[in-house]
C-alpha cells in the first residue's frame, strides 16, 4: 500500500485515503501518515469538506482535435455555377442576394431540375399557380432565370405582406401565406415549416459576410 501511494504521489495522482477519504496528492500539505491514521478525527465542517472534495469527479480534458466542418451547400459545383445568375436576378428584383441563396439552398440545393412530389420545380421550387401569379407561364417555370424571377418576386411580396417579418415571410414561402394568416399572422404550428425557417436562417447566416461563403 505504501509503495502504491508513493508511486501515485510521484505521478501526481490525487487519491482519497484514510478513514475519512481525505484527498491526498503530491501537493497535499499533510504527510501521508496524518491522513491514513485510524486515530485521525475532524470537526464537522472539515469532514463535510473532505467528503465533498473526495467525491468531485476528475476533470475530463477537452479534445484537442477539432471536428471536421461540413462543406456548406454554397461551395458545391452547382452553387458556383448558378451564383452569377442568382445574384443578377436578386439585385434586379431588389432582394438581398444572400437571402436568395439561403432560400435556394433550402429549396433545391441549387439543382434547377429539382422537382417535389407536389409539383414544385426548379431552383425556387415554384408551383404552377405561383409562377403565373408572378408573371411566368407555367410552361416556362423550368427555365432557371424565369424560375428565379418569379420565385424572388414572390419572396419579396411576402416580406412586404408581413410587414418585413422575415420569419413569417419564410413560413409563407414554405406553407403559403394563407396558412400564416390562418394562425393570426403567427408561425404555423407545423414542424416542417418551423424547421424550414430555421434552416433558411442558418444558411443566411453562413452566406452573409463573415459566414461560410
C-alpha positions as CSV (number, residue, x, y, z in Angstrom):
1,X,0.0,0.0,0.0
2,X,2.8,2.4,0.9
3,X,4.6,1.7,-2.3
4,X,1.4,2.3,-4.3
5,X,0.8,5.6,-2.5
6,X,4.4,6.6,-3.1
7,X,4.1,5.8,-6.8
8,X,0.8,7.7,-7.0
9,X,2.3,10.8,-5.3
10,X,5.3,10.7,-7.7
11,X,3.0,10.5,-10.7
12,X,0.9,13.4,-9.4
13,X,-2.2,11.4,-8.7
14,X,-4.8,12.7,-6.2
15,X,-6.1,9.8,-4.0
16,X,-8.8,9.5,-1.4
17,X,-7.0,7.9,1.5
18,X,-7.6,7.1,5.2
19,X,-10.8,6.5,7.2
20,X,-12.2,9.9,6.0
21,X,-11.4,9.6,2.4
22,X,-9.1,12.7,2.6
23,X,-8.0,13.9,-0.9
24,X,-4.2,13.5,-0.9
25,X,-1.7,14.0,-3.6
26,X,1.7,15.5,-4.5
27,X,0.6,19.0,-3.4
28,X,-1.0,17.9,-0.1
29,X,0.2,19.9,2.9
30,X,-0.2,17.0,5.3
31,X,2.1,14.0,5.5
32,X,0.7,10.6,4.5
33,X,0.7,9.2,8.0
34,X,-1.5,12.1,9.2
35,X,-4.3,11.3,6.8
36,X,-4.1,7.5,6.9
37,X,-4.0,7.0,10.7
38,X,-7.2,5.5,12.1
39,X,-6.9,7.9,15.0
40,X,-7.4,11.0,12.8
41,X,-10.6,12.9,13.6
42,X,-12.0,16.1,12.1
43,X,-14.6,18.7,13.1
44,X,-17.9,18.6,11.2
45,X,-17.0,21.4,8.8
46,X,-13.8,19.7,7.8
47,X,-15.5,16.4,7.4
48,X,-18.0,17.9,5.0
49,X,-15.2,19.5,3.0
50,X,-13.2,16.2,2.9
51,X,-16.2,14.2,1.7
52,X,-17.1,16.8,-1.0
53,X,-13.6,17.2,-2.2
54,X,-13.1,13.4,-2.5
55,X,-16.4,13.0,-4.4
56,X,-15.7,15.5,-7.1
57,X,-15.2,13.8,-10.4
58,X,-11.9,14.2,-12.1
59,X,-11.9,16.8,-14.9
60,X,-12.1,15.4,-18.4
61,X,-9.8,17.3,-20.8
62,X,-11.3,18.8,-23.9
63,X,-10.3,17.1,-27.2
64,X,-7.6,18.9,-29.0
65,X,-8.6,17.8,-32.5
66,X,-11.4,19.9,-33.8
67,X,-14.3,18.4,-35.7
68,X,-14.1,18.5,-39.4
69,X,-16.7,21.0,-40.7
70,X,-19.2,20.0,-43.3
71,X,-18.8,22.0,-46.5
72,X,-21.6,24.4,-46.9
73,X,-24.0,23.9,-49.8
74,X,-22.9,27.2,-51.2
75,X,-19.5,25.8,-52.1
76,X,-20.8,23.0,-54.3
77,X,-20.2,23.0,-58.1
78,X,-23.9,23.6,-58.6
79,X,-23.8,26.7,-56.3
80,X,-20.8,28.1,-58.2
81,X,-22.5,27.5,-61.5
82,X,-25.7,29.4,-60.6
83,X,-24.3,32.1,-58.3
84,X,-23.8,34.8,-61.0
85,X,-27.4,34.4,-62.3
86,X,-28.9,34.3,-58.8
87,X,-27.0,37.5,-57.8
88,X,-28.0,39.2,-61.0
89,X,-31.7,38.4,-60.7
90,X,-31.8,39.2,-57.0
91,X,-30.3,42.6,-57.5
92,X,-32.6,43.3,-60.4
93,X,-35.6,42.4,-58.2
94,X,-34.4,44.4,-55.3
95,X,-33.8,41.5,-53.0
96,X,-30.8,40.6,-50.8
97,X,-28.7,38.1,-52.8
98,X,-27.7,36.3,-49.6
99,X,-31.4,35.7,-48.8
100,X,-32.0,34.4,-52.3
101,X,-29.1,32.0,-51.9
102,X,-30.4,30.8,-48.5
103,X,-33.8,30.0,-49.8
104,X,-32.5,28.3,-52.9
105,X,-30.1,26.2,-50.8
106,X,-33.0,25.0,-48.6
107,X,-35.5,24.6,-51.5
108,X,-33.4,22.8,-54.2
109,X,-29.7,22.8,-53.1
110,X,-29.0,24.7,-56.4
111,X,-30.4,22.0,-58.7
112,X,-32.5,23.6,-61.4
113,X,-34.1,20.3,-62.3
114,X,-35.3,19.6,-58.7
115,X,-39.0,18.5,-58.5
116,X,-41.1,17.9,-55.4
117,X,-43.8,15.3,-55.1
118,X,-46.4,18.1,-55.0
119,X,-45.2,19.5,-58.4
120,X,-42.9,22.4,-57.4
121,X,-40.0,22.7,-59.7
122,X,-36.7,24.5,-60.2
123,X,-34.2,26.4,-58.1
124,X,-37.0,28.2,-56.2
125,X,-39.4,25.2,-56.3
126,X,-42.2,27.1,-58.0
127,X,-45.8,25.7,-58.1
128,X,-47.6,26.4,-61.4
129,X,-50.1,28.9,-59.8
130,X,-47.3,30.8,-58.1
131,X,-45.3,31.1,-61.3
132,X,-48.3,32.5,-63.2
133,X,-49.2,34.8,-60.4
134,X,-45.8,36.5,-60.7
135,X,-45.6,36.7,-64.4
136,X,-44.1,33.4,-65.6
137,X,-46.2,31.0,-67.6
138,X,-46.3,27.6,-66.0
139,X,-44.6,26.1,-69.1
140,X,-41.6,28.4,-68.5
141,X,-41.1,27.8,-64.8
142,X,-38.4,25.2,-65.6
143,X,-36.2,27.9,-67.1
144,X,-33.7,28.9,-64.4
145,X,-33.9,32.6,-65.0
146,X,-37.7,32.7,-65.2
147,X,-37.9,30.4,-62.1
148,X,-35.7,32.8,-60.1
149,X,-37.6,35.8,-61.3
150,X,-41.0,34.6,-60.2
151,X,-39.7,33.0,-57.0
152,X,-37.9,36.1,-55.8
153,X,-40.8,38.3,-56.7
154,X,-43.0,36.1,-54.5
155,X,-40.5,36.2,-51.7
156,X,-40.2,40.0,-51.9
157,X,-44.0,40.2,-51.9
158,X,-44.2,38.0,-48.8
159,X,-41.7,40.2,-46.9
160,X,-43.8,43.3,-47.7
161,X,-47.1,41.5,-47.0
162,X,-45.9,40.5,-43.5
163,X,-44.5,44.0,-42.8
164,X,-40.9,43.0,-43.1
165,X,-41.1,40.0,-40.7
166,X,-38.7,37.5,-42.4
167,X,-39.8,34.6,-40.2
168,X,-43.4,34.9,-41.4
169,X,-42.3,35.6,-45.0
170,X,-40.3,32.4,-45.0
171,X,-43.1,30.5,-43.4
172,X,-45.4,31.8,-46.1
173,X,-43.0,30.7,-48.8
174,X,-43.0,27.2,-47.4
175,X,-46.6,26.7,-46.4
176,X,-48.4,29.5,-48.2
177,X,-49.3,33.0,-46.9
178,X,-52.9,31.8,-46.3
179,X,-51.7,29.3,-43.7
180,X,-49.8,32.0,-41.9
181,X,-52.8,34.3,-42.0
182,X,-55.0,31.4,-40.7
183,X,-52.9,31.4,-37.5
184,X,-53.2,35.1,-36.9
185,X,-50.0,36.1,-38.7
186,X,-48.0,33.9,-36.4
187,X,-45.7,31.0,-37.1
188,X,-47.8,28.0,-38.0
189,X,-47.5,25.0,-35.6
190,X,-46.1,22.8,-38.3
191,X,-42.7,21.2,-37.6
192,X,-41.8,21.1,-41.3
193,X,-42.4,24.8,-41.7
194,X,-40.6,25.7,-38.4
195,X,-37.6,23.6,-39.4
196,X,-37.6,25.2,-42.9
197,X,-37.5,28.7,-41.4
198,X,-34.6,27.7,-39.1
199,X,-32.8,26.1,-42.0
200,X,-33.0,29.2,-44.2
201,X,-31.9,31.4,-41.3
202,X,-28.9,29.2,-40.7
203,X,-28.0,29.3,-44.4
204,X,-28.5,33.1,-44.4
205,X,-26.1,33.5,-41.5
206,X,-23.5,31.4,-43.3
207,X,-23.8,33.2,-46.6
208,X,-23.6,36.8,-45.3
209,X,-20.2,38.4,-44.7
210,X,-18.3,36.6,-42.0
211,X,-20.1,33.3,-42.8
212,X,-19.1,30.4,-44.8
213,X,-19.0,31.9,-48.3
